C-alpha cells in the first residue's frame, strides 16, 4: 500500500488546463453548431452567428484558463489537507 502525500501544483494545473480546454472545444463546437442551425432555420445571418463561431476560439481559452486556476488551487488544497490527514492510500502493482 502506497500513499499519495503530495501533488505537483504546476503539473496538476497544466493537466487540468488541457482537459478543460478540450472540453471547451467540444462545448464551442456544440454551441457553434446550434447557433448555425438556429440562423439557418430563422433565415437570418447576423452578429449572433459571428459570436457563435467565436465560441470555437473563446471557449477553449476560457475553459483552459479556469481549469489551470482550478487545478492549481485544488493541488494546493490537497497538499495542505494531505499534511494533516496523511494523503490517499492506493494499491500499486509493479508489472513484470
For each residue, the residues with C-beta under 8 A, 3 or more apart:
1: 89 90 91
2: 89 90 91 92
3: 86 87 88 89 90
4: 7 82 87 88 90
5: 82 83 86 87
6: 79 82 87
7: 4 11 12 75 78 79 82
8: 11 12 75
9: 12 13 72 75 76 79
10: 13 14 72
11: 7 8 14 15 75
12: 7 8 9 15 16 71 72 74 75
13: 9 10 16 17 68 69 71 72 75
14: 10 11 17 18 68 71
15: 11 12 18 19 71
16: 12 13 19 20 67 68 70 71 74
17: 13 14 20 21 64 65 67 68 71
18: 14 15 21 22 64 67
19: 15 16 22 23 67
20: 16 17 23 24 63 64 66 67 68 70
21: 17 18 24 25 60 61 63 64 67
22: 18 19 25 26 60
23: 19 20 26 27 63 67
24: 20 21 27 28 59 60 61 62 63 64
25: 21 22 28 29 56 59 60
26: 22 23 29 30
27: 23 24 30 31 55 59 63
28: 24 25 31 32 55 56 57 58 59 60
29: 25 26 32 33 56
30: 26 27 33 34
31: 27 28 34 35 52 55 59
32: 28 29 35 36 52 53 55 56
33: 29 30 36 37
34: 30 31 37 38 52
35: 31 32 38 39 48 49 51 52 53 55
36: 32 33 39 40 49 52 53
37: 33 34 40 41
38: 34 35 41 42 48
39: 35 36 42 44 45 46 48 49 52
40: 36 37 43
41: 37 38
42: 38 39
43: 40
44: 39
45: 39 49
46: 39 49 50
47: 50 51
48: 35 38 39 51 52
49: 35 36 39 45 46 52 53
50: 46 47 53 54
51: 35 47 48 54 55
52: 31 32 34 35 36 39 48 49 55
53: 32 35 36 49 50 56
54: 50 51 57 58
55: 27 28 31 32 35 51 52 58 59
56: 25 28 29 32 53 59 60
57: 28 54 60 61
58: 28 54 55 61 62
59: 24 25 27 28 31 55 56 62 63
60: 21 22 24 25 28 56 57 63 64
61: 21 24 57 58 64 65
62: 24 58 59 65 66
63: 20 21 23 24 27 59 60 66 67
64: 17 18 20 21 24 60 61 67 68
65: 17 61 62 68 69
66: 20 62 63 69 70
67: 16 17 18 19 20 21 23 63 64 70 71
68: 13 14 16 17 20 64 65 71 72
69: 13 65 66 72 73
70: 16 20 66 67 73 74
71: 12 13 14 15 16 17 67 68 74 75
72: 9 10 12 13 68 69 75 76
73: 69 70 76 77
74: 12 16 70 71 77 78
75: 7 8 9 11 12 13 71 72 78 79
76: 9 72 73 79 80
77: 73 74 80 81
78: 7 74 75 81 82
79: 6 7 9 75 76 82 83
80: 76 77 83 84
81: 77 78 84 85
82: 4 5 6 7 78 79 85 86 87 88
83: 5 79 80
84: 80 81
85: 81 82
86: 3 5 82 89
87: 3 4 5 6 82
88: 3 4 82
89: 1 2 3 86
90: 1 2 3 4
91: 1 2
92: 2
93:
94:
95:
96:
